[in-house]
């Protein structure tokens, strides 16, 4: 199942993902603390969506400065996890980026 998420900031998104239990803290091979998805979760951080301009540089769409992230869950999320996700409505009819 895919989820399109949006928050005001990147830090708010990271906090929401951790609260939903979709990420966990880990240490990489160099001993540096990192945040990784839990098993069965793929995360695509998009960030702010830039404005679209035509060939002459004229604005076509304004973009969105909020933080966007897509989640693909190959496991079933609990109702509590789904409720904790910062989903939004209406979902875009043409998403900026999708999983292949």
Rosetta blueprint (number, residue, H / E / L):
1 X L
2 X E
3 X E
4 X E
5 X E
6 X E
7 X E
8 X L
9 X L
10 X H
11 X H
12 X H
13 X H
14 X H
15 X H
16 X H
17 X H
18 X H
19 X H
20 X L
21 X L
22 X L
23 X E
24 X E
25 X E
26 X E
27 X E
28 X L
29 X L
30 X L
31 X L
32 X L
33 X E
34 X E
35 X E
36 X E
37 X E
38 X L
39 X L
40 X L
41 X E
42 X E
43 X E
44 X E
45 X E
46 X E
47 X E
48 X E
49 X E
50 X L
51 X L
52 X E
53 X E
54 X L
55 X L
56 X L
57 X L
58 X L
59 X E
60 X E
61 X E
62 X L
63 X L
64 X E
65 X E
66 X E
67 X E
68 X E
69 X E
70 X E
71 X E
72 X E
73 X E
74 X L
75 X L
76 X L
77 X L
78 X L
79 X H
80 X H
81 X H
82 X H
83 X H
84 X H
85 X L
86 X L
87 X E
88 X L
89 X L
90 X L
91 X L
92 X L
93 X L
94 X L
95 X L
96 X L
97 X L
98 X L
99 X L
100 X L
